[in-house]
């Protein structure tokens, strides 16, 4: 299990977010939903977690 990259979050990372102005990182679905709302961000489910991310 890979933990969410966001500080203080211990949830499992299921999405990789590609942020043009920052490093790519693996995050949980909750954080991915917030981050992916920003223009230019692409969120891809990690292998095996396609059902966790719409």
DSSP file (Angstrom, degrees, kcal/mol; ACC not computed):
  #  RESIDUE AA STRUCTURE BP1 BP2  ACC     N-H-->O    O-->H-N    N-H-->O    O-->H-N    TCO  KAPPA ALPHA  PHI   PSI    X-CA   Y-CA   Z-CA
    1    1 A X              0   0    0      0, 0.0     2,-0.5     0, 0.0    11,-0.0   0.000 360.0 360.0 360.0 135.2    0.0    0.0    0.0
    2    2 A X        -     0   0    0     11,-0.3    11,-3.7    25,-0.0     2,-0.1  -0.920 360.0-132.3-105.4 127.8    1.2    3.5   -0.9
    3    3 A X  B     -A   12   0A   0     -2,-0.5     9,-0.2     9,-0.2    23,-0.1  -0.452  32.6 -89.8 -77.3 151.2    0.1    6.3    1.4
    4    4 A X        -     0   0    0      7,-2.7    23,-0.3     1,-0.1     5,-0.2  -0.301  31.0-134.9 -54.6 139.2   -1.4    9.5    0.1
    5    5 A X  S    S+     0   0    0     21,-2.3     2,-0.2    -3,-0.1    22,-0.1   0.590  73.3 105.6 -77.6 -11.0    1.4   12.1   -0.5
    6    6 A X  S >  S-     0   0    0     20,-0.2     3,-1.9     1,-0.1    -2,-0.0  -0.508  85.3 -96.7 -75.2 138.1   -0.6   14.9    1.1
    7    7 A X  T 3  S+     0   0    0      1,-0.3    -1,-0.1    -2,-0.2     3,-0.1  -0.243 104.7   7.9 -55.7 131.8    0.7   15.9    4.6
    8    8 A X  T 3  S+     0   0    0      1,-0.2     2,-0.5    -4,-0.1    -1,-0.3   0.399  96.9 121.5  80.8  -2.4   -1.2   14.3    7.5
    9    9 A X    <   +     0   0    0     -3,-1.9    -1,-0.2    -5,-0.2    -5,-0.0  -0.831  34.2 178.4 -98.7 127.2   -3.2   12.0    5.3
   10   10 A X        +     0   0    0     -2,-0.5    -1,-0.1    -7,-0.1     3,-0.1   0.266  42.6 119.8-108.2   9.4   -2.8    8.3    5.9
   11   11 A X  S    S-     0   0    0      1,-0.1    -7,-2.7    -8,-0.1     2,-0.2  -0.286  74.4 -90.8 -71.3 161.1   -5.3    7.1    3.3
   12   12 A X  B     -A    3   0A   0     -9,-0.2     2,-0.4     1,-0.1    17,-0.3  -0.524  37.1-122.1 -74.4 135.5   -4.2    4.8    0.5
   13   13 A X        +     0   0    0    -11,-3.7   -11,-0.3    -2,-0.2    15,-0.3  -0.654  43.0 156.7 -77.2 128.8   -3.0    6.5   -2.7
   14   14 A X        +     0   0    0     13,-2.1    32,-2.5    -2,-0.4     2,-0.4   0.400  57.4  54.7-129.6  -5.4   -5.1    5.4   -5.7
   15   15 A X  E     -BC  27  45B   0     12,-2.2    12,-3.1    30,-0.3     2,-0.6  -0.987  63.1-147.2-134.5 139.6   -4.6    8.3   -8.2
   16   16 A X  E     -BC  26  44B   0     28,-3.4    28,-2.8    -2,-0.4     2,-0.5  -0.943  18.8-155.2-104.2 124.9   -1.6   10.0   -9.6
   17   17 A X  E     -BC  25  43B   0      8,-2.9     8,-1.8    -2,-0.6     2,-0.7  -0.858   4.1-153.1-102.4 134.2   -2.1   13.7  -10.2
   18   18 A X  E     - C   0  42B   0     24,-3.3    24,-1.9    -2,-0.5     2,-0.6  -0.914  16.1-174.6-106.8 107.8    0.0   15.4  -12.9
   19   19 A X    >   -     0   0    0     -2,-0.7     3,-1.7     3,-0.3    22,-0.1  -0.918  19.6-149.7-110.6 117.0    0.3   19.1  -11.9
   20   20 A X  T 3  S+     0   0    0     -2,-0.6    -1,-0.1     1,-0.3     4,-0.1   0.795  97.3  41.2 -57.3 -31.8    2.1   21.3  -14.4
   21   21 A X  T 3  S+     0   0    0      2,-0.1     2,-0.3     0, 0.0    -1,-0.3   0.319 122.0  32.8-101.3   6.9    3.4   23.8  -11.8
   22   22 A X  S <  S-     0   0    0     -3,-1.7    -3,-0.3     3,-0.0     2,-0.1  -0.897  96.4 -70.0-148.9 176.2    4.4   21.1   -9.2
   23   23 A X        -     0   0    0     -2,-0.3     2,-0.1     1,-0.1    -2,-0.1  -0.401  52.5-106.0 -69.9 148.3    5.7   17.6   -8.9
   24   24 A X        -     0   0    0     -6,-0.1     2,-0.3    -2,-0.1    -6,-0.2  -0.457  48.1-178.8 -66.2 147.9    3.5   14.7   -9.9
   25   25 A X  E     -B   17   0B   0     -8,-1.8    -8,-2.9    -2,-0.1     2,-0.5  -0.995  30.4-118.2-152.0 157.9    2.3   12.8   -6.8
   26   26 A X  E     +B   16   0B   0     -2,-0.3   -21,-2.3   -10,-0.2     2,-0.3  -0.846  42.5 167.9 -99.5 127.6    0.1    9.9   -5.7
   27   27 A X  E     -B   15   0B   0    -12,-3.1   -12,-2.2    -2,-0.5   -13,-2.1  -0.851  35.6 -96.3-136.6 167.3   -2.9   10.8   -3.6
   28   28 A X     >  -     0   0    0    -15,-0.3     4,-2.4    -2,-0.3     5,-0.2  -0.260  46.6 -99.7 -76.1 170.5   -6.1    9.3   -2.2
   29   29 A X  H  > S+     0   0    0    -17,-0.3     4,-2.3     1,-0.2     5,-0.2   0.885 120.3  55.7 -63.1 -38.5   -9.4    9.9   -4.0
   30   30 A X  H  > S+     0   0    0      1,-0.2     4,-1.3     2,-0.2    -1,-0.2   0.941 112.9  39.7 -60.6 -48.7  -10.5   12.7   -1.7
   31   31 A X  H  > S+     0   0    0      1,-0.2     4,-2.7     2,-0.2     5,-0.2   0.874 112.6  57.1 -68.8 -36.4   -7.4   14.8   -2.3
   32   32 A X  H  X S+     0   0    0     -4,-2.4     4,-2.9     1,-0.2    -2,-0.2   0.897 102.7  54.9 -61.7 -39.8   -7.4   13.9   -6.0
   33   33 A X  H  < S+     0   0    0     -4,-2.3     4,-0.4     2,-0.2    -1,-0.2   0.897 113.1  41.9 -61.0 -40.2  -11.0   15.3   -6.4
   34   34 A X  H >< S+     0   0    0     -4,-1.3     3,-1.0    -5,-0.2     4,-0.2   0.943 117.6  45.0 -71.7 -48.5   -9.8   18.6   -5.0
   35   35 A X  H >< S+     0   0    0     -4,-2.7     3,-1.7     1,-0.2    -2,-0.2   0.888 107.0  59.5 -64.3 -40.5   -6.6   18.8   -6.9
   36   36 A X  T 3< S+     0   0    0     -4,-2.9    -1,-0.2     1,-0.3    -2,-0.2   0.613  89.0  73.7 -68.4 -12.0   -8.1   17.7  -10.2
   37   37 A X  T <  S+     0   0    0     -3,-1.0    -1,-0.3    -4,-0.4     2,-0.3   0.636  78.2  94.8 -74.4 -13.3  -10.5   20.7  -10.2
   38   38 A X  S X  S-     0   0    0     -3,-1.7     3,-1.7    -4,-0.2    -3,-0.0  -0.578  90.1 -99.3 -82.6 141.2   -7.6   23.0  -11.1
   39   39 A X  T 3  S+     0   0    0     -2,-0.3    -1,-0.1     1,-0.2     3,-0.1  -0.308 105.3  19.1 -58.3 136.0   -7.0   23.9  -14.7
   40   40 A X  T 3  S+     0   0    0      1,-0.3     2,-0.3    -4,-0.1   -20,-0.3   0.286  90.5 126.4  89.9  -9.5   -4.3   21.8  -16.4
   41   41 A X    <   -     0   0    0     -3,-1.7     2,-0.4    -5,-0.2    -1,-0.3  -0.654  41.3-162.3 -85.7 136.6   -4.2   19.0  -13.8
   42   42 A X  E     -C   18   0B   0    -24,-1.9   -24,-3.3    -2,-0.3     2,-0.5  -0.973   1.3-160.9-117.7 131.6   -4.6   15.5  -15.1
   43   43 A X  E     -C   17   0B   0     -2,-0.4     2,-0.4   -26,-0.2   -26,-0.2  -0.960   8.9-176.4-116.4 123.7   -5.6   12.7  -12.7
   44   44 A X  E     -C   16   0B   0    -28,-2.8   -28,-3.4    -2,-0.5     2,-0.1  -0.963  26.5-120.9-119.7 132.4   -4.9    9.0  -13.6
   45   45 A X  E     -C   15   0B   0     -2,-0.4   -30,-0.3   -30,-0.2     5,-0.1  -0.433  33.1-113.9 -66.6 144.9   -5.9    6.0  -11.6
   46   46 A X    >   -     0   0    0    -32,-2.5     3,-2.5     3,-0.2     4,-0.1  -0.420  48.5 -76.2 -72.8 155.7   -3.0    3.8  -10.5
   47   47 A X  T 3  S+     0   0    0      1,-0.3    -1,-0.1     2,-0.1     0, 0.0  -0.285 122.7  19.3 -54.1 130.7   -2.9    0.3  -12.0
   48   48 A X  T 3  S+     0   0    0     -3,-0.1    -1,-0.3     1,-0.0     3,-0.2   0.321 111.4  78.4  90.5  -7.8   -5.4   -1.9  -10.2
   49   49 A X    X>  +     0   0    0     -3,-2.5     3,-1.9   -35,-0.1     4,-0.6   0.100  48.2 119.0-118.6  20.4   -7.5    1.1   -8.9
   50   50 A X  G >4 S+     0   0    0      1,-0.3     3,-0.8     2,-0.2    -1,-0.1   0.827  75.5  56.1 -57.3 -32.8   -9.4    2.0  -12.1
   51   51 A X  G 34 S+     0   0    0      1,-0.2    -1,-0.3    -3,-0.2    -2,-0.1   0.616  99.8  60.7 -75.3 -12.8  -12.7    1.3  -10.3
   52   52 A X  G <4 S+     0   0    0     -3,-1.9     2,-0.4     1,-0.1    -1,-0.2   0.623 103.4  52.7 -87.2 -15.1  -11.8    3.8   -7.5
   53   53 A X    <<        0   0    0     -3,-0.8    -1,-0.1    -4,-0.6    -8,-0.1  -0.981 360.0 360.0-129.6 124.9  -11.6    6.8   -9.8
   54   54 A X              0   0    0     -2,-0.4    -1,-0.1    -3,-0.1    -3,-0.1   0.499 360.0 360.0 -67.6 360.0  -14.3    7.9  -12.3
